[in-house]
């Protein structure tokens, strides 16, 4: 486990390496809000495991319980714009 690597980036790295998504990403039994978004004028980097990695999570953890939160898209976008500044 490397605490200097954000959980979302750890999950993405594992998926790209065909490893179990949460391997080495912490010793937690529960993971929440593991996504990340970095925006600047040069490039954007955004990854949300609950969207981008759902199939890989299910493949490696078929008995896991996933809670799907629904939010108004416009409100979420406005919140992300403010959060990223």
ChimeraX attribute file (.defattr): number of C-alpha atoms within 10 A of each C-alpha:
attribute: neighborCount
match mode: 1-to-1
recipient: residues
	/A:1	11
	/A:2	10
	/A:3	10
	/A:4	7
	/A:5	11
	/A:6	13
	/A:7	24
	/A:8	21
	/A:9	18
	/A:10	22
	/A:11	27
	/A:12	20
	/A:13	14
	/A:14	18
	/A:15	18
	/A:16	10
	/A:17	10
	/A:18	10
	/A:19	15
	/A:20	15
	/A:21	26
	/A:22	21
	/A:23	13
	/A:24	15
	/A:25	19
	/A:26	14
	/A:27	10
	/A:28	7
	/A:29	5
	/A:30	9
	/A:31	12
	/A:32	9
	/A:33	10
	/A:34	15
	/A:35	18
	/A:36	15
	/A:37	14
	/A:38	13
	/A:39	13
	/A:40	9
	/A:41	5
	/A:42	5
	/A:43	7
	/A:44	9
	/A:45	9
	/A:46	12
	/A:47	17
	/A:48	17
	/A:49	21
	/A:50	17
	/A:51	10
	/A:52	13
	/A:53	16
	/A:54	13
	/A:55	13
	/A:56	18
	/A:57	19
	/A:58	14
	/A:59	12
	/A:60	13
	/A:61	13
	/A:62	10
	/A:63	8
	/A:64	10
	/A:65	9
	/A:66	13
	/A:67	8
	/A:68	8
	/A:69	6
	/A:70	7
	/A:71	9
	/A:72	7
	/A:73	9
	/A:74	9
	/A:75	10
	/A:76	11
	/A:77	12
	/A:78	10
	/A:79	11
	/A:80	14
	/A:81	12
	/A:82	8
	/A:83	10
	/A:84	11
	/A:85	8
